[in-house]
Amino acid sequence: MKLKISSIQEKGNASKEYVWLEVTEDCDLSYYGLADTTFTSDGKIANKLRHFFWFPSKSVKKGEQVVLRTGAGNHGQYVTSDGKVVHRYFWGLGSSVWNDDGDAAVLFEIETWNTTRA
């Protein structure tokens, strides 16, 4: 996997909360999705995904960072004062995702997919 979750910040506040990811190898974000879930009573990851964000196509470089904000906004990028490139995405949700102690962020690497109209 060429991305990793670094942290989840401002939990419980939809307009401020975000997931911080680090790019560990050059890649295209379109092969990644992030979901939230919980844990089962025996401490394992639950099989119920409540929200899912599939990143749009964007080439990113090792050492850059990706931020996924829960609220609404415009996707874009900026450079920090120390020269790091940050790619910013918005889930567009009206309520917080990371609002319980039992929440878990799951990062998926999606190698291939197939779609069918329902």
N, C-alpha and C positions, 0 to 999 in steps of 0.2 A: 504494500500500500504506500502511495506516494504523498499522502496527506495524513496528518494526525491531529486529533483534538487536543488543544493545549489547555483550554479552560472554558467555563461558562460563567459569565459575569452579569451582575445586576438582576439576579433571579427574582421572579415574582412581579416585575414591572415591565409590562409589554412594550412600553415606549422606549425603554432603555436596555433591556436584556439582549445579550448576544452570545454567540458561540465563537470562540477564537480558534482558528486552525492554522497549522504550520505546514508549509510545502516542504517536504523532505527530499523530493526529486522532481525534476521538470515533468510536467504532465498537463493534460487537458482536464479542466474541471467537469466537463460533461460526462465523465466516467465515474462521478461521485454523487452520492445522495446522503442526506442526513435526516434521521428520524428521532422522535422521542418515544420512549416507552417507559415501563416501570419494571420492577422486579417481582418475581413470584414469591410466595410465602417461604419457599426453601432457598431464596437468595439468588435464583437464576434470572436471566433476562427474560421478560415476558414476551409472548408471541404476538402481542397486540401493539401495532404501531399506530400512534394517535395522529401524528402530523409527519409529513415527508416533504423535504425540499430537494429537488433534483437540480443541481447546479447547471447553468447554461454553458455552452461551449466557450472556453476561454483558456488560452495557453498561459500557464504560470511557471515560474522558475523557482528552483531550489532556493530556500532562504526567504522567499516572499511569504506573506501571510494572507489569510482569508478570514473575513468576519461575516457571519450570518446574523443579522439583526432580526428579531421577532416581528417588529412593527412594520409600518409602511414606509417607503422611501424610494429613491432612485438608485439603481445599481451604479457602481462606479469604482474608481480607485483613487488613492492618494499616496503621497510619500510622507513618511514621518520625519520629524526633525533630525533623526539619526540616519536618514537615507533609505529606510526600508519601505518597499512597496507593499501596500495593503489593498486587497481587492474586497470591496464591500458589496454585500447582497442583502436584500430585504425579503422576508417571508411574507409580509403583508397581512399578518394576523392581528386581530383586534384584542386578543387576550393573551396573557403570558403562557408560555409553554413550560418553562422551568420553575414551577411554583410549588412543588412538593419535594420533601427530602428523599422520597423514593423514586424520583425521576432518573432516567438514564438516557444519555445521548448515544446513538449508534451511527457510526459512519460506515457507509457501504461503498465498496469499489464495484462498479457495474461494468463488466467486461463486454457483455452483449445483451441484447434484449429483442423481444418480439412483441408487437402489439396487434390487437384485433378489436375491431369495433364491436361494442356490446349491443 
